[in-house]
Amino acid sequence: MARNLFVPVMAFVGAGAGTYVASEGLPAMTLPNALNPACNIKGNVSINTGALIYHMPGDKFYSATIIRPEYGERWFCSEYEAQAAGWRRARR
């Protein structure tokens, strides 16, 4: 009987905020920031250009930015983590 349960068992270092290895060899998953409030940097994919842009708390569009993992968007725990993953900071 196949199970469709994702159980976070350990965090990947540098894999991205809220990214966990799933049990039974299932692929890694990204949890919403509500489960990991220390990771509050929003990684957004630009609709117009596909650019990978991160927003820090206090940035102009931080509040309006919604993270949609189905589009490759994610949360980061540090600027270093976001930059190492190839994202750049929002200009505003």
Secondary structure, DSSP 8 states (H G I E B T S, - for coil): -------EEEE-TTS-BTEEEEGGG---EE--GGG-TT--EEEEE-TTT--EEEE-TTSTTTTT----GGGT-EEES-HHHHHHTT-EE---
